[in-house]
Amino acid sequence: MESSDHRPANVLRHPSLPEDAGFETICAHWAEDRGAQRGAAAPPIYQTSTFVYPDAEAFEQRLTPASPNYDYTRVGNPTTAVLEQKLAKLERGSWCRCFASGMGAVSAAINACVKSGSHVVAVAHCYWPTRRYLRDYLSRFGVSTTFVDGCDPADFVAAFRSETELLMLESPTTGHFEVPEIEPIARAAGARGVTVLFDNSWATPYFLRPLELGCDLVVHSASKYIGGHSDLVAGALVGRDDELLARVGPEVELLGATLDPFAAWLLIRGLRTLGVRMEYHQKSALAVARMLEEHRGVECVNHPGLESHPQHAVAARQLEGYSSLFSFRPKEQSREAVHRILNRLRLFSIGVSWGGHESLAIGGTMFNLDPKDPGRIIRLHVGLESTGDLIADLRHALEI
Ligand SMILES: Cc1ncc(COP(=O)(O)O)c(C=O)c1O
């Protein structure tokens, strides 16, 4: 066995990459060492549970600072490490840990920041299972949460208490597409010693880097745009400070929601095209949203990139672009009318999730996007099909 087979993650590095490499270059090359990969253009998949050592002394030494090797894939794996280093670099963080799902990453991040008696402040319309985790699950362990409705930074500040340990932000929210201004809220939290966790699944690091705006942790459902092909479920957590990594470590090791090395490899492949995909998603979704805004069968469109969106000015300042998940409200608002529109769609499939190559639509009673007003909003994910075909599909569906 060659010594390079046990190379630690922190030396797996493309030899000629500058520290300030651009987004696409990081996606293409960061953390990959073609020499160690025997010249392979794609990194190997270390599809193994355990790592073996040549002798007892080497095993004893395996996790010392001088030799930070791998011993068991639940705790670390070289293929996953390539992905983790790329994501940390893209988000401008100092570390990343990947998980078996976005919720694995969300729950690990929250657990790392709270203890019995802690208080959490969270956006009211965050991803529904995140809300349930905070409200129903953690309340069993003495953690309470105040959910803040709307986007006014003053409302977030007013919710802080002396025992507040965590602020959970998500923007835009994926049902209401609200865009609170991150920087003043994160600054106010930081001044009180409150850790700020941000769900960046919608924008991806291509359009938004929350750590640069004062957040401490960024979480992703990598099942969405990062994977990009609707063929895996995964999560990622990126942080900017090693003290937080020390707190996240036990969540990885003890709860064990570990990403499989093959899924890590698929995510490395997904990252190669993240930038070009996001550009296409943005362009196509804006064209679809503008068509809908003009359509006589549509009452309003909730897309932060449209001038009509209530927080468009904040979105335009804060984001470097827009992804392709948004919603619209048809003029005819009965449950039957919404179902009729959905059932007339041919290219948009009816289904949850987003971020893949295929266009998706949900609404009606299938997905509770708006608890106050169920069944009247249709949420669209604009995929990578030809924009004209998607527009034609929606026009056809709306002509009732
Ligand atoms: C905004 C957001 N965050 C987190 C998650 C959870 O991710 P996963 O489904 O990969 O567990 C989702 C899933 O839809 C989501 O929409």
The ligand as an SDF file (V2000), in Angstrom:
LIG
                    3D

 16 16  0  0  0  0  0  0  0  0999 V2000
  -35.3320   25.2280    2.8490 C   0  0  0  0  0  0  0  0  0  0  0  0
  -35.0950   23.7900    3.1870 C   0  0  0  0  0  0  0  0  0  0  0  0
  -34.2260   23.4930    4.1540 N   0  0  0  0  0  0  0  0  0  0  0  0
  -33.9820   22.2150    4.5120 C   0  0  0  0  0  0  0  0  0  0  0  0
  -34.6290   21.1680    3.8910 C   0  0  0  0  0  0  0  0  0  0  0  0
  -34.3630   19.7620    4.3400 C   0  0  0  0  0  0  0  0  0  0  0  0
  -33.5710   19.0970    3.4270 O   0  0  0  0  0  0  0  0  0  0  0  0
  -33.6420   17.5130    3.1530 P   0  0  0  0  0  0  0  0  0  0  0  0
  -34.9340   17.2460    2.4670 O   0  0  0  0  0  0  0  0  0  0  0  0
  -32.4380   17.2800    2.2970 O   0  0  0  0  0  0  0  0  0  0  0  0
  -33.5680   16.8440    4.4850 O   0  0  0  0  0  0  0  0  0  0  0  0
  -35.5110   21.4260    2.8370 C   0  0  0  0  0  0  0  0  0  0  0  0
  -36.1750   20.3090    2.1210 C   0  0  0  0  0  0  0  0  0  0  0  0
  -37.0450   20.4830    1.3160 O   0  0  0  0  0  0  0  0  0  0  0  0
  -35.7770   22.7780    2.4970 C   0  0  0  0  0  0  0  0  0  0  0  0
  -36.6770   23.0800    1.5460 O   0  0  0  0  0  0  0  0  0  0  0  0
  1  2  1  0
  2  3  1  0
  2 15  2  0
  3  4  2  0
  4  5  1  0
  5  6  1  0
  5 12  2  0
  6  7  1  0
  7  8  1  0
  8  9  2  0
  8 10  1  0
  8 11  1  0
 12 13  1  0
 12 15  1  0
 13 14  2  0
 15 16  1  0
M  END
$$$$
